[in-house]
Amino acid sequence: MREHREVKSEVLRDRILQLESEHGDLDRLIDRMAESPGTDDLELQRLKKRKLKVKDNILLLQLQLDPDSTKTSDGRA
């Protein structure tokens, strides 16, 4: 049973890292698009919503990993 928990914890940590990477990628893409003239506002809004959903998923996974935690692995809330 303990081994199963360790595997699940490792899977959760890996997924959190993947989502944090995606969140950072979205953040950079949004910044670039916001600075570009003629940017599609609808696409920018979709990316921002996606970024928020990714952040929510990170927080949910962190709560599964550690119910007392609400910070990302890099220390941000």
CYANA upper distance limits for C-alpha pairs under 8 A (distance plus 0.5 A):
  1 MET  CA      5 ARG  CA      6.96
  2 ARG  CA      6 GLU  CA      6.81
  3 GLU  CA      7 VAL  CA      6.76
  4 HIS  CA      8 LYS  CA      6.64
  5 ARG  CA      9 SER  CA      6.50
  6 GLU  CA     10 GLU  CA      6.68
  7 VAL  CA     11 VAL  CA      6.70
  8 LYS  CA     12 LEU  CA      6.63
  9 SER  CA     13 ARG  CA      6.62
  9 SER  CA     65 LEU  CA      6.60
 10 GLU  CA     14 ASP  CA      6.65
 11 VAL  CA     15 ARG  CA      6.68
 12 LEU  CA     16 ILE  CA      6.58
 12 LEU  CA     61 LEU  CA      6.90
 12 LEU  CA     62 GLN  CA      8.23
 12 LEU  CA     65 LEU  CA      7.21
 13 ARG  CA     17 LEU  CA      6.74
 13 ARG  CA     65 LEU  CA      8.27
 14 ASP  CA     18 GLN  CA      6.79
 15 ARG  CA     19 LEU  CA      6.67
 16 ILE  CA     20 GLU  CA      6.55
 16 ILE  CA     58 ILE  CA      6.11
 16 ILE  CA     61 LEU  CA      7.26
 16 ILE  CA     62 GLN  CA      7.91
 17 LEU  CA     21 SER  CA      6.68
 17 LEU  CA     73 SER  CA      8.43
 18 GLN  CA     22 GLU  CA      6.78
 19 LEU  CA     23 HIS  CA      6.50
 19 LEU  CA     54 VAL  CA      6.77
 19 LEU  CA     55 LYS  CA      8.22
 19 LEU  CA     57 ASN  CA      8.27
 19 LEU  CA     58 ILE  CA      6.92
 20 GLU  CA     24 GLY  CA      6.70
 20 GLU  CA     54 VAL  CA      8.37
 20 GLU  CA     55 LYS  CA      8.23
 20 GLU  CA     58 ILE  CA      7.67
 21 SER  CA     25 ASP  CA      6.69
 22 GLU  CA     26 LEU  CA      6.59
 22 GLU  CA     54 VAL  CA      8.11
 23 HIS  CA     27 ASP  CA      6.60
 23 HIS  CA     51 LYS  CA      6.25
 23 HIS  CA     54 VAL  CA      6.77
 23 HIS  CA     55 LYS  CA      7.38
 24 GLY  CA     28 ARG  CA      6.78
 25 ASP  CA     29 LEU  CA      6.66
 26 LEU  CA     30 ILE  CA      6.46
 26 LEU  CA     47 LEU  CA      7.37
 26 LEU  CA     48 LYS  CA      8.33
 26 LEU  CA     51 LYS  CA      6.64
 27 ASP  CA     31 ASP  CA      6.73
 27 ASP  CA     51 LYS  CA      7.75
 28 ARG  CA     32 ARG  CA      6.74
 29 LEU  CA     33 MET  CA      6.60
 30 ILE  CA     34 ALA  CA      6.46
 30 ILE  CA     44 LEU  CA      7.06
 30 ILE  CA     47 LEU  CA      7.36
 30 ILE  CA     48 LYS  CA      7.66
 31 ASP  CA     35 GLU  CA      6.88
 32 ARG  CA     36 SER  CA      6.90
 33 MET  CA     39 THR  CA      6.54
 33 MET  CA     44 LEU  CA      7.63
 34 ALA  CA     39 THR  CA      7.37
 34 ALA  CA     44 LEU  CA      8.05
 39 THR  CA     44 LEU  CA      8.02
 40 ASP  CA     44 LEU  CA      6.81
 41 ASP  CA     45 GLN  CA      6.66
 42 LEU  CA     46 ARG  CA      6.76
 43 GLU  CA     47 LEU  CA      6.73
 44 LEU  CA     48 LYS  CA      6.75
 45 GLN  CA     49 LYS  CA      6.72
 46 ARG  CA     50 ARG  CA      6.63
 47 LEU  CA     51 LYS  CA      6.60
 48 LYS  CA     52 LEU  CA      6.82
 49 LYS  CA     53 LYS  CA      6.75
 50 ARG  CA     54 VAL  CA      6.66
 51 LYS  CA     55 LYS  CA      6.76
 52 LEU  CA     56 ASP  CA      6.69
 53 LYS  CA     57 ASN  CA      6.67
 54 VAL  CA     58 ILE  CA      6.74
 55 LYS  CA     59 LEU  CA      6.85
 56 ASP  CA     60 LEU  CA      6.72
 57 ASN  CA     61 LEU  CA      6.66
 58 ILE  CA     62 GLN  CA      6.64
 58 ILE  CA     72 THR  CA      7.83
 59 LEU  CA     63 LEU  CA      6.71
 59 LEU  CA     70 THR  CA      6.73
 59 LEU  CA     71 LYS  CA      7.85
 59 LEU  CA     72 THR  CA      7.79
 60 LEU  CA     64 GLN  CA      6.96
 61 LEU  CA     65 LEU  CA      6.73
 62 GLN  CA     66 ASP  CA      6.37
 62 GLN  CA     67 PRO  CA      7.77
 62 GLN  CA     69 SER  CA      6.91
 62 GLN  CA     70 THR  CA      7.23
 62 GLN  CA     71 LYS  CA      8.14
 62 GLN  CA     72 THR  CA      7.89
 63 LEU  CA     67 PRO  CA      4.82
 63 LEU  CA     68 ASP  CA      7.34
 63 LEU  CA     69 SER  CA      6.47
 63 LEU  CA     70 THR  CA      7.25
 70 THR  CA     77 ALA  CA      6.68
 71 LYS  CA     75 GLY  CA      6.06
 71 LYS  CA     76 ARG  CA      5.86
 71 LYS  CA     77 ALA  CA      4.84
 72 THR  CA     76 ARG  CA      5.81
 72 THR  CA     77 ALA  CA      6.63
